[in-house]
Amino acid sequence: MIYLVLNLILCLFSFSLALDEKKQNFSASLGVVATSGNSQTTTVRGNIDYTYKGETWREYLKLTALYGKSKGKKNAERIEGWGRLEKRFFPIFVFWDINYYRNPFQGYKHSIGTGPGVGIYIFKNEKIYLSTSYYVYRVYNELTDKYTAPITNYIENYFLHHIEERFRIKILKNIKFKQRIIYKLTSRTNKDYFITAENSLENKITKNLSMEISYNINYQNLPVGDNIKKLDTIFITSIKYTF
């Protein structure tokens, strides 16, 4: 399944290479991370973002990874890859997503989801951006037996419904605030939902270099194991370079 995700992401990237290079944007960031919840450590996180902006087509790719080790023992691991191909009919946009997620400390050895969605821009100008969207994934999960006892079935397939809000405001010329909140409802069982909230403040230092402070919350109402906590938080201070 990992190879399937990588192949689909490479297909998206190959599609972008055939497009106008002037409309492409690539950035990489590296930051210090403090996690709490199922993993409690201070470590380093890397992040890569790619965006293509055509007149009506948009393409997004993102890869994030953090890994922590203390006294020879792994105490944090989180890997996420996300891709989106989007078509705009302003103010409406439709898209198809693919997402890969790994976090053994939440019980997920591998999680792969893909599916369609639709959204609408509520505000969109140079200063303020606000949109909302709905999308649904068909999800395949492989759980890790180390954290998911007493579960004995380590393979899951279900639908995951998303309601997402994205907000961005330019506070000053070089400072902007960004927010992303996602409510996820599964078809796995009753009252099984997730909430993701990402808030960040970015200060542009030069044309290509910026500093970002982020605070992310990940909540799962019904963890897949008895020993897994419902809430994980991540505080990040990072430096980002845009090519």
Secondary structure as UniProt FT lines:
FT   HELIX           2..17
FT   HELIX           21..23
FT   STRAND          24..36
FT   STRAND          41..53
FT   STRAND          57..70
FT   TURN            71..72
FT   STRAND          73..89
FT   TURN            90..91
FT   STRAND          92..103
FT   HELIX           104..106
FT   STRAND          108..124
FT   STRAND          128..143
FT   TURN            145..147
FT   TURN            149..150
FT   STRAND          155..172
FT   TURN            173..174
FT   STRAND          175..186
FT   TURN            190..191
FT   STRAND          193..204
FT   STRAND          209..220
FT   TURN            226..227
FT   STRAND          231..242
//
